[in-house]
């Protein structure tokens, strides 16, 4: 189904007795709300937002967001789930974080409220105020796992809380892994700016596969079982041997007796 192409994100209420409008909203609140809208739209899948357009409209502080179809379609399932207040364990974790922050702010500042209003009547309007109770239902979103991660150590240590920063080879994502200072001190090998294989304990989101609260269990032995210089030499020799063969596939077929 084609997703919504226009969604209104509304910050409503009063601050110090003054209604929030495009003319009265403070710069910090303006930046915070717009940034949270961007987080919600992008989600943990890092949707491309270059083609997303926005328009500030009167009526509280309303950010009208115009979405290309690919972004709108990715949002549709979560917007539908938010018709239930026990759905935070089922939606994208980044969007769940935004909803949680908005609800907490509405409970603390009871004159504030938030609305997500998709265009048309197909999807529910999401309204957050001091009385709403968005929460995790029967589906527990984060489960404990043990995993092996491979990447390059770009930083490690810490004066108060020790951790290892690893740039994952498969995704390029930088992850922070908690560890024990004594364990790092006892390492005989210098692992900084080197490829490592680590075993970690973490919490993994059941839907997107995101990891959080990573804790280092151990550095695992890892060593490539080939000589990279030798491999380059073999590749060079192979290219020289085939230099006079204009069509390698045809040459192999002829050797096999293909017509």
KABEL-V892397 format. One record per backbone hydrogen bond with DSSP energy under -0.5 kcal/mol. CO is the residue of the C=O (numbers start at 0). NH is the residue of the N-H. Records with the same first field share a line. If there is no record, write none. Layout:
CO->NH ; NH
This chain:
4->66
5->118
6->8 ; 64
7->9 ; 116
8->62
9->11 ; 114
10->60
11->112
12->19
14->17
17->14
20->23 ; 24
25->29
26->30
27->31
28->32
29->33
30->34
31->35
32->36
33->37
34->38
35->39
36->40
37->41
38->42
41->46
42->45
48->51
52->65
54->63
56->61
59->21 ; 61
60->10
61->56 ; 63
62->8 ; 64
63->54 ; 65
64->6 ; 66
65->52
67->70 ; 71
68->72
69->73
70->74
71->75
72->76
74->78
75->79
76->80
77->81
79->82
80->83
83->86
84->134
85->136
86->89 ; 90
91->95
92->96
93->97
94->98
95->99
96->100
97->101
98->102
99->103
100->104
101->105
102->106
103->107
104->108
107->109
108->111
110->13
112->11
113->127
114->9 ; 116
115->117 ; 125
116->7
124->126
125->115
127->113
128->131
134->87
137->139
138->140
140->205
142->203
144->201
146->199
148->197
149->168
150->195
151->153 ; 166
152->192
154->164
156->162
159->161
161->178
162->156
163->165 ; 176
164->153 ; 154
165->167 ; 174
166->151
167->171
172->167 ; 174
174->165 ; 176
175->177
176->163
177->215
179->183
180->184
181->185
183->186
188->190
190->193
193->152
195->150 ; 197
196->219
197->148 ; 199
198->216 ; 217
199->146
200->214
201->144
202->211
203->142
204->208
209->204
211->202
213->177
214->200
217->198
219->196
225->227
226->230
227->231
228->232
229->233
230->234
231->235
232->236
233->237
234->238
235->239
236->240
237->241
239->242
241->244
243->245
246->250
247->251
248->252
249->253
250->254
251->255
252->257
253->256
